[in-house]
Every structure is written in structure tokens, then in C-alpha cells.
């Protein structure tokens, strides 16, 4: 009786852990292929905040955001 409960609990824990790592890997690959923000979005966002976006500033911000992703 206790063996069945122990096996069930261990299987549940293993399933949750395995599911977490599979979901994490999938999301990382998805975000790498489809970044949440691109150059055009960043430019529009900066203009809405009243900033005049230069290409240098946009590149710096994109580089910083990509550094955060890794």
C-alpha cells in the first residue's frame, strides 16, 4: 500500500519537473525565434515617450535587451 503511494508521489514529482524543463526549453526557443520587441517597436515606443530615437540609441537598447535574454 505504502509503496503504491510512494511511487505515485515520485511519479507526480518527476512529471512536474520534466514538464517544467520541457516548457522552459520551448519558451526559450520561441522567444529566440520571435523576440518580444524589435527595432520598429522600440522606435515607436521612444517617440511616444517624447524621445528622439537615434539609431545608436536604438541599437544600444536592443543590445541591452538581448543581453538580458541570455
mmJSON file of the N, C-alpha and C atoms, coordinates in Angstrom:
{"data_MODEL":{"atom_site":{
"group_PDB":["ATOM","ATOM","ATOM","ATOM","ATOM","ATOM","ATOM","ATOM","ATOM","ATOM","ATOM","ATOM","ATOM","ATOM","ATOM","ATOM","ATOM","ATOM","ATOM","ATOM","ATOM","ATOM","ATOM","ATOM","ATOM","ATOM","ATOM","ATOM","ATOM","ATOM","ATOM","ATOM","ATOM","ATOM","ATOM","ATOM","ATOM","ATOM","ATOM","ATOM","ATOM","ATOM","ATOM","ATOM","ATOM","ATOM","ATOM","ATOM","ATOM","ATOM","ATOM","ATOM","ATOM","ATOM","ATOM","ATOM","ATOM","ATOM","ATOM","ATOM","ATOM","ATOM","ATOM","ATOM","ATOM","ATOM","ATOM","ATOM","ATOM","ATOM","ATOM","ATOM","ATOM","ATOM","ATOM","ATOM","ATOM","ATOM","ATOM","ATOM","ATOM","ATOM","ATOM","ATOM","ATOM","ATOM","ATOM","ATOM","ATOM","ATOM","ATOM","ATOM","ATOM","ATOM","ATOM","ATOM","ATOM","ATOM","ATOM","ATOM","ATOM","ATOM","ATOM","ATOM","ATOM","ATOM","ATOM","ATOM","ATOM","ATOM","ATOM","ATOM","ATOM","ATOM","ATOM","ATOM","ATOM","ATOM","ATOM","ATOM","ATOM","ATOM","ATOM","ATOM","ATOM","ATOM","ATOM","ATOM","ATOM","ATOM","ATOM","ATOM","ATOM","ATOM","ATOM","ATOM","ATOM","ATOM","ATOM","ATOM","ATOM","ATOM","ATOM","ATOM","ATOM","ATOM","ATOM","ATOM","ATOM","ATOM","ATOM","ATOM","ATOM","ATOM","ATOM","ATOM","ATOM","ATOM","ATOM","ATOM","ATOM","ATOM","ATOM","ATOM","ATOM","ATOM","ATOM","ATOM","ATOM","ATOM","ATOM","ATOM","ATOM","ATOM","ATOM","ATOM","ATOM","ATOM","ATOM","ATOM","ATOM","ATOM","ATOM","ATOM","ATOM","ATOM","ATOM","ATOM","ATOM","ATOM","ATOM","ATOM","ATOM","ATOM","ATOM","ATOM","ATOM","ATOM","ATOM","ATOM","ATOM","ATOM","ATOM","ATOM","ATOM","ATOM","ATOM","ATOM","ATOM","ATOM"],
"id":[1,2,3,4,5,6,7,8,9,10,11,12,13,14,15,16,17,18,19,20,21,22,23,24,25,26,27,28,29,30,31,32,33,34,35,36,37,38,39,40,41,42,43,44,45,46,47,48,49,50,51,52,53,54,55,56,57,58,59,60,61,62,63,64,65,66,67,68,69,70,71,72,73,74,75,76,77,78,79,80,81,82,83,84,85,86,87,88,89,90,91,92,93,94,95,96,97,98,99,100,101,102,103,104,105,106,107,108,109,110,111,112,113,114,115,116,117,118,119,120,121,122,123,124,125,126,127,128,129,130,131,132,133,134,135,136,137,138,139,140,141,142,143,144,145,146,147,148,149,150,151,152,153,154,155,156,157,158,159,160,161,162,163,164,165,166,167,168,169,170,171,172,173,174,175,176,177,178,179,180,181,182,183,184,185,186,187,188,189,190,191,192,193,194,195,196,197,198,199,200,201,202,203,204,205,206,207,208,209,210],
"type_symbol":["N","C","C","N","C","C","N","C","C","N","C","C","N","C","C","N","C","C","N","C","C","N","C","C","N","C","C","N","C","C","N","C","C","N","C","C","N","C","C","N","C","C","N","C","C","N","C","C","N","C","C","N","C","C","N","C","C","N","C","C","N","C","C","N","C","C","N","C","C","N","C","C","N","C","C","N","C","C","N","C","C","N","C","C","N","C","C","N","C","C","N","C","C","N","C","C","N","C","C","N","C","C","N","C","C","N","C","C","N","C","C","N","C","C","N","C","C","N","C","C","N","C","C","N","C","C","N","C","C","N","C","C","N","C","C","N","C","C","N","C","C","N","C","C","N","C","C","N","C","C","N","C","C","N","C","C","N","C","C","N","C","C","N","C","C","N","C","C","N","C","C","N","C","C","N","C","C","N","C","C","N","C","C","N","C","C","N","C","C","N","C","C","N","C","C","N","C","C","N","C","C","N","C","C","N","C","C","N","C","C"],
"label_atom_id":["N","CA","C","N","CA","C","N","CA","C","N","CA","C","N","CA","C","N","CA","C","N","CA","C","N","CA","C","N","CA","C","N","CA","C","N","CA","C","N","CA","C","N","CA","C","N","CA","C","N","CA","C","N","CA","C","N","CA","C","N","CA","C","N","CA","C","N","CA","C","N","CA","C","N","CA","C","N","CA","C","N","CA","C","N","CA","C","N","CA","C","N","CA","C","N","CA","C","N","CA","C","N","CA","C","N","CA","C","N","CA","C","N","CA","C","N","CA","C","N","CA","C","N","CA","C","N","CA","C","N","CA","C","N","CA","C","N","CA","C","N","CA","C","N","CA","C","N","CA","C","N","CA","C","N","CA","C","N","CA","C","N","CA","C","N","CA","C","N","CA","C","N","CA","C","N","CA","C","N","CA","C","N","CA","C","N","CA","C","N","CA","C","N","CA","C","N","CA","C","N","CA","C","N","CA","C","N","CA","C","N","CA","C","N","CA","C","N","CA","C","N","CA","C","N","CA","C","N","CA","C","N","CA","C","N","CA","C","N","CA","C","N","CA","C"],
"label_alt_id":[null,null,null,null,null,null,null,null,null,null,null,null,null,null,null,null,null,null,null,null,null,null,null,null,null,null,null,null,null,null,null,null,null,null,null,null,null,null,null,null,null,null,null,null,null,null,null,null,null,null,null,null,null,null,null,null,null,null,null,null,null,null,null,null,null,null,null,null,null,null,null,null,null,null,null,null,null,null,null,null,null,null,null,null,null,null,null,null,null,null,null,null,null,null,null,null,null,null,null,null,null,null,null,null,null,null,null,null,null,null,null,null,null,null,null,null,null,null,null,null,null,null,null,null,null,null,null,null,null,null,null,null,null,null,null,null,null,null,null,null,null,null,null,null,null,null,null,null,null,null,null,null,null,null,null,null,null,null,null,null,null,null,null,null,null,null,null,null,null,null,null,null,null,null,null,null,null,null,null,null,null,null,null,null,null,null,null,null,null,null,null,null,null,null,null,null,null,null,null,null,null,null,null,null,null,null,null,null,null,null],
"label_comp_id":["UNK","UNK","UNK","UNK","UNK","UNK","UNK","UNK","UNK","UNK","UNK","UNK","UNK","UNK","UNK","UNK","UNK","UNK","UNK","UNK","UNK","UNK","UNK","UNK","UNK","UNK","UNK","UNK","UNK","UNK","UNK","UNK","UNK","UNK","UNK","UNK","UNK","UNK","UNK","UNK","UNK","UNK","UNK","UNK","UNK","UNK","UNK","UNK","UNK","UNK","UNK","UNK","UNK","UNK","UNK","UNK","UNK","UNK","UNK","UNK","UNK","UNK","UNK","UNK","UNK","UNK","UNK","UNK","UNK","UNK","UNK","UNK","UNK","UNK","UNK","UNK","UNK","UNK","UNK","UNK","UNK","UNK","UNK","UNK","UNK","UNK","UNK","UNK","UNK","UNK","UNK","UNK","UNK","UNK","UNK","UNK","UNK","UNK","UNK","UNK","UNK","UNK","UNK","UNK","UNK","UNK","UNK","UNK","UNK","UNK","UNK","UNK","UNK","UNK","UNK","UNK","UNK","UNK","UNK","UNK","UNK","UNK","UNK","UNK","UNK","UNK","UNK","UNK","UNK","UNK","UNK","UNK","UNK","UNK","UNK","UNK","UNK","UNK","UNK","UNK","UNK","UNK","UNK","UNK","UNK","UNK","UNK","UNK","UNK","UNK","UNK","UNK","UNK","UNK","UNK","UNK","UNK","UNK","UNK","UNK","UNK","UNK","UNK","UNK","UNK","UNK","UNK","UNK","UNK","UNK","UNK","UNK","UNK","UNK","UNK","UNK","UNK","UNK","UNK","UNK","UNK","UNK","UNK","UNK","UNK","UNK","UNK","UNK","UNK","UNK","UNK","UNK","UNK","UNK","UNK","UNK","UNK","UNK","UNK","UNK","UNK","UNK","UNK","UNK","UNK","UNK","UNK","UNK","UNK","UNK"],
"label_asym_id":["A","A","A","A","A","A","A","A","A","A","A","A","A","A","A","A","A","A","A","A","A","A","A","A","A","A","A","A","A","A","A","A","A","A","A","A","A","A","A","A","A","A","A","A","A","A","A","A","A","A","A","A","A","A","A","A","A","A","A","A","A","A","A","A","A","A","A","A","A","A","A","A","A","A","A","A","A","A","A","A","A","A","A","A","A","A","A","A","A","A","A","A","A","A","A","A","A","A","A","A","A","A","A","A","A","A","A","A","A","A","A","A","A","A","A","A","A","A","A","A","A","A","A","A","A","A","A","A","A","A","A","A","A","A","A","A","A","A","A","A","A","A","A","A","A","A","A","A","A","A","A","A","A","A","A","A","A","A","A","A","A","A","A","A","A","A","A","A","A","A","A","A","A","A","A","A","A","A","A","A","A","A","A","A","A","A","A","A","A","A","A","A","A","A","A","A","A","A","A","A","A","A","A","A","A","A","A","A","A","A"],
"label_entity_id":["1","1","1","1","1","1","1","1","1","1","1","1","1","1","1","1","1","1","1","1","1","1","1","1","1","1","1","1","1","1","1","1","1","1","1","1","1","1","1","1","1","1","1","1","1","1","1","1","1","1","1","1","1","1","1","1","1","1","1","1","1","1","1","1","1","1","1","1","1","1","1","1","1","1","1","1","1","1","1","1","1","1","1","1","1","1","1","1","1","1","1","1","1","1","1","1","1","1","1","1","1","1","1","1","1","1","1","1","1","1","1","1","1","1","1","1","1","1","1","1","1","1","1","1","1","1","1","1","1","1","1","1","1","1","1","1","1","1","1","1","1","1","1","1","1","1","1","1","1","1","1","1","1","1","1","1","1","1","1","1","1","1","1","1","1","1","1","1","1","1","1","1","1","1","1","1","1","1","1","1","1","1","1","1","1","1","1","1","1","1","1","1","1","1","1","1","1","1","1","1","1","1","1","1","1","1","1","1","1","1"],
"label_seq_id":[1,1,1,2,2,2,3,3,3,4,4,4,5,5,5,6,6,6,7,7,7,8,8,8,9,9,9,10,10,10,11,11,11,12,12,12,13,13,13,14,14,14,15,15,15,16,16,16,17,17,17,18,18,18,19,19,19,20,20,20,21,21,21,22,22,22,23,23,23,24,24,24,25,25,25,26,26,26,27,27,27,28,28,28,29,29,29,30,30,30,31,31,31,32,32,32,33,33,33,34,34,34,35,35,35,36,36,36,37,37,37,38,38,38,39,39,39,40,40,40,41,41,41,42,42,42,43,43,43,44,44,44,45,45,45,46,46,46,47,47,47,48,48,48,49,49,49,50,50,50,51,51,51,52,52,52,53,53,53,54,54,54,55,55,55,56,56,56,57,57,57,58,58,58,59,59,59,60,60,60,61,61,61,62,62,62,63,63,63,64,64,64,65,65,65,66,66,66,67,67,67,68,68,68,69,69,69,70,70,70],
"pdbx_PDB_ins_code":[null,null,null,null,null,null,null,null,null,null,null,null,null,null,null,null,null,null,null,null,null,null,null,null,null,null,null,null,null,null,null,null,null,null,null,null,null,null,null,null,null,null,null,null,null,null,null,null,null,null,null,null,null,null,null,null,null,null,null,null,null,null,null,null,null,null,null,null,null,null,null,null,null,null,null,null,null,null,null,null,null,null,null,null,null,null,null,null,null,null,null,null,null,null,null,null,null,null,null,null,null,null,null,null,null,null,null,null,null,null,null,null,null,null,null,null,null,null,null,null,null,null,null,null,null,null,null,null,null,null,null,null,null,null,null,null,null,null,null,null,null,null,null,null,null,null,null,null,null,null,null,null,null,null,null,null,null,null,null,null,null,null,null,null,null,null,null,null,null,null,null,null,null,null,null,null,null,null,null,null,null,null,null,null,null,null,null,null,null,null,null,null,null,null,null,null,null,null,null,null,null,null,null,null,null,null,null,null,null,null],
"Cartn_x":[0.826,0.0,0.876,1.835,2.699,3.58,3.939,4.777,4.043,2.765,1.968,1.848,1.644,1.541,2.881,3.958,5.293,5.612,5.302,5.541,4.695,3.465,2.584,3.111,3.549,4.087,5.377,6.255,7.504,7.227,6.26,5.901,5.338,4.546,3.992,5.096,6.018,7.133,7.996,8.288,9.096,8.359,7.066,6.277,6.253,6.102,6.104,7.472,8.536,9.885,10.172,9.823,10.049,9.223,7.987,7.125,7.669,8.196,8.773,9.95,10.863,12.043,11.702,10.742,10.322,9.669,8.801,8.139,9.153,10.134,11.161,11.981,12.368,13.152,12.337,11.064,10.199,10.061,9.838,9.671,10.958,12.097,13.367,13.589,13.302,13.48,12.451,11.231,10.202,10.601,11.082,11.478,12.715,13.58,14.752,14.331,13.355,12.875,11.974,11.187,10.227,10.467,11.444,11.718,10.497,10.289,9.097,9.103,10.252,10.322,11.373,11.056,12.004,12.363,13.149,13.663,12.533,11.575,10.47,9.618,9.335,8.538,9.263,10.569,11.363,11.361,11.448,11.447,10.119,9.005,7.686,7.533,8.003,7.897,8.682,9.885,10.695,10.043,9.437,8.762,7.549,6.84,5.681,6.101,7.306,7.806,8.404,8.392,8.907,10.396,11.003,12.433,12.616,13.687,14.002,14.953,14.462,15.293,16.373,17.602,18.694,19.005,19.605,19.915,20.88,21.777,22.744,22.033,21.078,20.326,19.495,18.872,18.051,18.915,20.08,20.982,21.455,21.741,22.177,21.079,19.845,18.744,18.459,18.514,18.295,19.399,20.634,21.748,21.567,21.132,20.899,19.77,18.703,17.582,17.985,18.768,19.231,20.191,20.964,21.854,21.054,19.902,19.036,18.425,18.18,17.58,18.523,19.811,20.787,21.09],
"Cartn_y":[-1.19,0.0,1.262,1.311,2.496,2.626,1.48,1.509,2.171,1.89,2.483,3.994,4.428,5.86,6.54,5.919,6.474,6.561,5.519,5.524,6.605,6.753,7.777,9.185,9.438,10.762,11.032,10.036,10.205,10.432,9.715,9.902,11.299,11.78,13.131,14.178,14.041,14.986,14.949,13.756,13.626,14.241,14.045,14.617,16.131,16.699,18.155,18.717,18.102,18.575,18.461,17.336,17.134,18.123,18.329,19.297,20.704,21.079,22.407,22.622,21.655,21.826,21.802,20.993,20.974,22.306,22.822,24.097,25.235,25.201,26.251,26.24,25.058,24.941,25.433,25.067,25.506,27.029,27.635,29.085,29.815,29.304,29.947,29.911,28.782,28.707,29.587,29.667,30.514,31.982,32.413,33.812,34.146,33.176,33.416,33.61,32.823,32.936,34.153,34.496,35.601,36.559,37.448,38.356,39.222,39.507,40.246,41.7,42.247,43.634,43.725,44.492,44.663,46.142,46.44,47.798,48.799,48.42,49.334,49.608,48.581,48.753,49.672,49.485,50.3,51.758,51.983,53.339,54.037,53.339,53.904,54.191,53.276,53.441,54.668,54.855,56.011,57.316,57.297,58.501,58.837,57.824,58.048,58.627,58.294,58.822,60.219,60.741,62.083,62.118,60.981,60.939,60.91,61.511,61.435,60.251,59.165,57.962,58.064,57.918,57.822,56.335,56.017,54.615,54.054,54.902,54.462,54.074,54.913,54.619,53.342,53.198,52.01,50.754,50.812,49.656,49.338,50.369,50.152,49.473,49.948,49.372,47.931,47.667,46.297,45.366,45.847,45.038,44.735,45.733,45.542,44.534,44.626,43.701,42.285,42.152,40.824,40.25,41.106,40.639,40.113,40.724,40.259,38.895,38.641,37.376,36.202,36.446,35.35,35.131],
"Cartn_z":[0.0,0.0,0.0,0.934,1.01,-0.229,-0.791,-1.994,-3.154,-3.293,-4.372,-4.19,-2.965,-2.691,-2.965,-2.528,-2.746,-4.234,-4.984,-6.433,-7.103,-6.681,-7.242,-6.999,-5.767,-5.425,-6.2,-6.288,-7.041,-8.52,-9.079,-10.486,-10.713,-9.778,-9.877,-9.838,-8.922,-8.814,-10.071,-10.561,-11.781,-12.976,-13.069,-14.166,-14.136,-12.96,-12.825,-13.204,-12.722,-13.043,-14.538,-15.123,-16.551,-17.372,-17.007,-17.694,-17.608,-16.449,-16.276,-17.216,-17.274,-18.113,-19.599,-19.986,-21.394,-21.764,-20.905,-21.172,-21.206,-20.322,-20.29,-21.572,-22.031,-23.262,-24.457,-24.502,-25.594,-25.609,-24.452,-24.387,-24.754,-24.343,-24.687,-26.196,-26.826,-28.281,-28.991,-28.477,-29.077,-28.996,-27.84,-27.681,-28.504,-28.728,-29.562,-31.017,-31.471,-32.852,-33.039,-32.025,-32.098,-30.932,-31.072,-29.958,-29.631,-28.368,-27.972,-28.45,-28.752,-29.203,-30.304,-31.342,-32.422,-32.576,-33.558,-33.742,-33.983,-34.813,-35.125,-33.885,-33.109,-31.889,-30.907,-30.802,-29.89,-30.331,-31.631,-32.166,-31.86,-32.085,-31.806,-30.319,-29.482,-28.033,-27.571,-28.128,-27.743,-28.201,-29.386,-29.879,-29.017,-28.53,-27.664,-26.324,-25.881,-24.603,-24.78,-26.006,-26.237,-26.515,-26.752,-27.056,-28.563,-29.026,-30.451,-30.628,-31.22,-31.303,-32.379,-31.953,-32.918,-33.1,-34.212,-34.491,-33.451,-32.979,-31.968,-30.67,-30.241,-29.011,-29.168,-30.327,-30.573,-30.519,-31.166,-31.151,-29.741,-28.944,-27.562,-26.754,-26.915,-26.146,-26.582,-27.885,-28.366,-27.853,-27.847,-27.352,-25.86,-25.105,-23.668,-23.436,-24.221,-24.062,-24.456,-25.517,-25.916,-24.888,-24.23,-23.157,-21.976,-21.709,-20.634,-20.955,-22.24,-22.655,-22.441,-22.517,-22.378,-20.963],
"occupancy":[1.0,1.0,1.0,1.0,1.0,1.0,1.0,1.0,1.0,1.0,1.0,1.0,1.0,1.0,1.0,1.0,1.0,1.0,1.0,1.0,1.0,1.0,1.0,1.0,1.0,1.0,1.0,1.0,1.0,1.0,1.0,1.0,1.0,1.0,1.0,1.0,1.0,1.0,1.0,1.0,1.0,1.0,1.0,1.0,1.0,1.0,1.0,1.0,1.0,1.0,1.0,1.0,1.0,1.0,1.0,1.0,1.0,1.0,1.0,1.0,1.0,1.0,1.0,1.0,1.0,1.0,1.0,1.0,1.0,1.0,1.0,1.0,1.0,1.0,1.0,1.0,1.0,1.0,1.0,1.0,1.0,1.0,1.0,1.0,1.0,1.0,1.0,1.0,1.0,1.0,1.0,1.0,1.0,1.0,1.0,1.0,1.0,1.0,1.0,1.0,1.0,1.0,1.0,1.0,1.0,1.0,1.0,1.0,1.0,1.0,1.0,1.0,1.0,1.0,1.0,1.0,1.0,1.0,1.0,1.0,1.0,1.0,1.0,1.0,1.0,1.0,1.0,1.0,1.0,1.0,1.0,1.0,1.0,1.0,1.0,1.0,1.0,1.0,1.0,1.0,1.0,1.0,1.0,1.0,1.0,1.0,1.0,1.0,1.0,1.0,1.0,1.0,1.0,1.0,1.0,1.0,1.0,1.0,1.0,1.0,1.0,1.0,1.0,1.0,1.0,1.0,1.0,1.0,1.0,1.0,1.0,1.0,1.0,1.0,1.0,1.0,1.0,1.0,1.0,1.0,1.0,1.0,1.0,1.0,1.0,1.0,1.0,1.0,1.0,1.0,1.0,1.0,1.0,1.0,1.0,1.0,1.0,1.0,1.0,1.0,1.0,1.0,1.0,1.0,1.0,1.0,1.0,1.0,1.0,1.0],
"B_iso_or_equiv":[0.0,0.0,0.0,0.0,0.0,0.0,0.0,0.0,0.0,0.0,0.0,0.0,0.0,0.0,0.0,0.0,0.0,0.0,0.0,0.0,0.0,0.0,0.0,0.0,0.0,0.0,0.0,0.0,0.0,0.0,0.0,0.0,0.0,0.0,0.0,0.0,0.0,0.0,0.0,0.0,0.0,0.0,0.0,0.0,0.0,0.0,0.0,0.0,0.0,0.0,0.0,0.0,0.0,0.0,0.0,0.0,0.0,0.0,0.0,0.0,0.0,0.0,0.0,0.0,0.0,0.0,0.0,0.0,0.0,0.0,0.0,0.0,0.0,0.0,0.0,0.0,0.0,0.0,0.0,0.0,0.0,0.0,0.0,0.0,0.0,0.0,0.0,0.0,0.0,0.0,0.0,0.0,0.0,0.0,0.0,0.0,0.0,0.0,0.0,0.0,0.0,0.0,0.0,0.0,0.0,0.0,0.0,0.0,0.0,0.0,0.0,0.0,0.0,0.0,0.0,0.0,0.0,0.0,0.0,0.0,0.0,0.0,0.0,0.0,0.0,0.0,0.0,0.0,0.0,0.0,0.0,0.0,0.0,0.0,0.0,0.0,0.0,0.0,0.0,0.0,0.0,0.0,0.0,0.0,0.0,0.0,0.0,0.0,0.0,0.0,0.0,0.0,0.0,0.0,0.0,0.0,0.0,0.0,0.0,0.0,0.0,0.0,0.0,0.0,0.0,0.0,0.0,0.0,0.0,0.0,0.0,0.0,0.0,0.0,0.0,0.0,0.0,0.0,0.0,0.0,0.0,0.0,0.0,0.0,0.0,0.0,0.0,0.0,0.0,0.0,0.0,0.0,0.0,0.0,0.0,0.0,0.0,0.0,0.0,0.0,0.0,0.0,0.0,0.0,0.0,0.0,0.0,0.0,0.0,0.0],
"pdbx_formal_charge":[null,null,null,null,null,null,null,null,null,null,null,null,null,null,null,null,null,null,null,null,null,null,null,null,null,null,null,null,null,null,null,null,null,null,null,null,null,null,null,null,null,null,null,null,null,null,null,null,null,null,null,null,null,null,null,null,null,null,null,null,null,null,null,null,null,null,null,null,null,null,null,null,null,null,null,null,null,null,null,null,null,null,null,null,null,null,null,null,null,null,null,null,null,null,null,null,null,null,null,null,null,null,null,null,null,null,null,null,null,null,null,null,null,null,null,null,null,null,null,null,null,null,null,null,null,null,null,null,null,null,null,null,null,null,null,null,null,null,null,null,null,null,null,null,null,null,null,null,null,null,null,null,null,null,null,null,null,null,null,null,null,null,null,null,null,null,null,null,null,null,null,null,null,null,null,null,null,null,null,null,null,null,null,null,null,null,null,null,null,null,null,null,null,null,null,null,null,null,null,null,null,null,null,null,null,null,null,null,null,null],
"auth_seq_id":[1,1,1,2,2,2,3,3,3,4,4,4,5,5,5,6,6,6,7,7,7,8,8,8,9,9,9,10,10,10,11,11,11,12,12,12,13,13,13,14,14,14,15,15,15,16,16,16,17,17,17,18,18,18,19,19,19,20,20,20,21,21,21,22,22,22,23,23,23,24,24,24,25,25,25,26,26,26,27,27,27,28,28,28,29,29,29,30,30,30,31,31,31,32,32,32,33,33,33,34,34,34,35,35,35,36,36,36,37,37,37,38,38,38,39,39,39,40,40,40,41,41,41,42,42,42,43,43,43,44,44,44,45,45,45,46,46,46,47,47,47,48,48,48,49,49,49,50,50,50,51,51,51,52,52,52,53,53,53,54,54,54,55,55,55,56,56,56,57,57,57,58,58,58,59,59,59,60,60,60,61,61,61,62,62,62,63,63,63,64,64,64,65,65,65,66,66,66,67,67,67,68,68,68,69,69,69,70,70,70],
"auth_comp_id":["UNK","UNK","UNK","UNK","UNK","UNK","UNK","UNK","UNK","UNK","UNK","UNK","UNK","UNK","UNK","UNK","UNK","UNK","UNK","UNK","UNK","UNK","UNK","UNK","UNK","UNK","UNK","UNK","UNK","UNK","UNK","UNK","UNK","UNK","UNK","UNK","UNK","UNK","UNK","UNK","UNK","UNK","UNK","UNK","UNK","UNK","UNK","UNK","UNK","UNK","UNK","UNK","UNK","UNK","UNK","UNK","UNK","UNK","UNK","UNK","UNK","UNK","UNK","UNK","UNK","UNK","UNK","UNK","UNK","UNK","UNK","UNK","UNK","UNK","UNK","UNK","UNK","UNK","UNK","UNK","UNK","UNK","UNK","UNK","UNK","UNK","UNK","UNK","UNK","UNK","UNK","UNK","UNK","UNK","UNK","UNK","UNK","UNK","UNK","UNK","UNK","UNK","UNK","UNK","UNK","UNK","UNK","UNK","UNK","UNK","UNK","UNK","UNK","UNK","UNK","UNK","UNK","UNK","UNK","UNK","UNK","UNK","UNK","UNK","UNK","UNK","UNK","UNK","UNK","UNK","UNK","UNK","UNK","UNK","UNK","UNK","UNK","UNK","UNK","UNK","UNK","UNK","UNK","UNK","UNK","UNK","UNK","UNK","UNK","UNK","UNK","UNK","UNK","UNK","UNK","UNK","UNK","UNK","UNK","UNK","UNK","UNK","UNK","UNK","UNK","UNK","UNK","UNK","UNK","UNK","UNK","UNK","UNK","UNK","UNK","UNK","UNK","UNK","UNK","UNK","UNK","UNK","UNK","UNK","UNK","UNK","UNK","UNK","UNK","UNK","UNK","UNK","UNK","UNK","UNK","UNK","UNK","UNK","UNK","UNK","UNK","UNK","UNK","UNK","UNK","UNK","UNK","UNK","UNK","UNK"],
"auth_asym_id":["A","A","A","A","A","A","A","A","A","A","A","A","A","A","A","A","A","A","A","A","A","A","A","A","A","A","A","A","A","A","A","A","A","A","A","A","A","A","A","A","A","A","A","A","A","A","A","A","A","A","A","A","A","A","A","A","A","A","A","A","A","A","A","A","A","A","A","A","A","A","A","A","A","A","A","A","A","A","A","A","A","A","A","A","A","A","A","A","A","A","A","A","A","A","A","A","A","A","A","A","A","A","A","A","A","A","A","A","A","A","A","A","A","A","A","A","A","A","A","A","A","A","A","A","A","A","A","A","A","A","A","A","A","A","A","A","A","A","A","A","A","A","A","A","A","A","A","A","A","A","A","A","A","A","A","A","A","A","A","A","A","A","A","A","A","A","A","A","A","A","A","A","A","A","A","A","A","A","A","A","A","A","A","A","A","A","A","A","A","A","A","A","A","A","A","A","A","A","A","A","A","A","A","A","A","A","A","A","A","A"],
"auth_atom_id":["N","CA","C","N","CA","C","N","CA","C","N","CA","C","N","CA","C","N","CA","C","N","CA","C","N","CA","C","N","CA","C","N","CA","C","N","CA","C","N","CA","C","N","CA","C","N","CA","C","N","CA","C","N","CA","C","N","CA","C","N","CA","C","N","CA","C","N","CA","C","N","CA","C","N","CA","C","N","CA","C","N","CA","C","N","CA","C","N","CA","C","N","CA","C","N","CA","C","N","CA","C","N","CA","C","N","CA","C","N","CA","C","N","CA","C","N","CA","C","N","CA","C","N","CA","C","N","CA","C","N","CA","C","N","CA","C","N","CA","C","N","CA","C","N","CA","C","N","CA","C","N","CA","C","N","CA","C","N","CA","C","N","CA","C","N","CA","C","N","CA","C","N","CA","C","N","CA","C","N","CA","C","N","CA","C","N","CA","C","N","CA","C","N","CA","C","N","CA","C","N","CA","C","N","CA","C","N","CA","C","N","CA","C","N","CA","C","N","CA","C","N","CA","C","N","CA","C","N","CA","C","N","CA","C","N","CA","C","N","CA","C","N","CA","C"],
"pdbx_PDB_model_num":[1,1,1,1,1,1,1,1,1,1,1,1,1,1,1,1,1,1,1,1,1,1,1,1,1,1,1,1,1,1,1,1,1,1,1,1,1,1,1,1,1,1,1,1,1,1,1,1,1,1,1,1,1,1,1,1,1,1,1,1,1,1,1,1,1,1,1,1,1,1,1,1,1,1,1,1,1,1,1,1,1,1,1,1,1,1,1,1,1,1,1,1,1,1,1,1,1,1,1,1,1,1,1,1,1,1,1,1,1,1,1,1,1,1,1,1,1,1,1,1,1,1,1,1,1,1,1,1,1,1,1,1,1,1,1,1,1,1,1,1,1,1,1,1,1,1,1,1,1,1,1,1,1,1,1,1,1,1,1,1,1,1,1,1,1,1,1,1,1,1,1,1,1,1,1,1,1,1,1,1,1,1,1,1,1,1,1,1,1,1,1,1,1,1,1,1,1,1,1,1,1,1,1,1,1,1,1,1,1,1]
}}}
